[in-house]
Amino acid sequence: MSQETDLTSRGPQAPLPDGMEYCQITGALTPTSDIVELHGYRVCAEGKMEILRRLRAGLAMPGEMETSRIRARSVALFIDCAILEAIIVAGALIVGFNPYTEKFGEQIPGASAQASLESFHFQCFFYIVLTLLCIGYYGWFHATSGQTPGKMAARIMVVDLDGKIASWKKVAARTMVVEGPSLVGFIYLLSITDVEITTFSADFFLLLEVAWLGADTLVALLDRAKQRSIHDRLSGTRVIAKR
């Protein structure tokens, strides 16, 4: 199809010949007898095929926001995580902490209870800083352009339900629904003073975090039409394909 037109936005038109009208999808001037109404549009044969193609593929109709694809969101997540991971590695090297070899909450073999507790508190503080980094990263990019570097590469963006870049208030709510539980959890773990329960508390917290993120992702996957996760529903946002 060479051109896509929605006559509701065409503006003033020259008088139509008797018995003729425009297809609301292709814009082609077509005999009224060859026009059919389908999915709320008056279309010619070519326009009808285009609407059916979109319905079969689950694509948006003309003028509607197109839902982003799972693959595009996965690509965006991978790129953003790679960027944040590089920052984490750099930060870990600076402070001399290796989050990949030191199990979170595990007591240091042969060390005193006080030393193990101090190490646990340092880990909590380290992850609090990382969580704040994630909040700032996603919050700033989504509020200013609707796109993180990953979303730019995947050609998707976060918008409000009117299709506009979400306000700072909506972005803050969206980001905190995702990252807020982690921030609260690490702050709580930082208050633990009994070294005997650090490992149990850390494992339990991480299990809850995985369950929350899993539920958030599952809700998006079950919403085939708009793929709105829990954080999108609570903040009044959605992720769409950027044309």
Secondary structure, DSSP 8 states (H G I E B T S, - for coil): ------GGGS-S-----TTEEE-TTT--EEEGGG-EEETTEEE-HHHHHHHHHHHHHT---TTS--B--HHHHHHHHHHHHHHHHHHHHHHHHHHT--TTTS-TT---TT--HHHHHHHHHHHHHHHHHHHHHHHHHHHHHHHHTS--HHHHHHTEEEEETTSSB--HHHHHHHHHHHHHHHHHHHHHHHT---GGGHHHHHHHHHHHHHHHHHHHHHHHHH-TTT---HHHHHHTEEEEE--
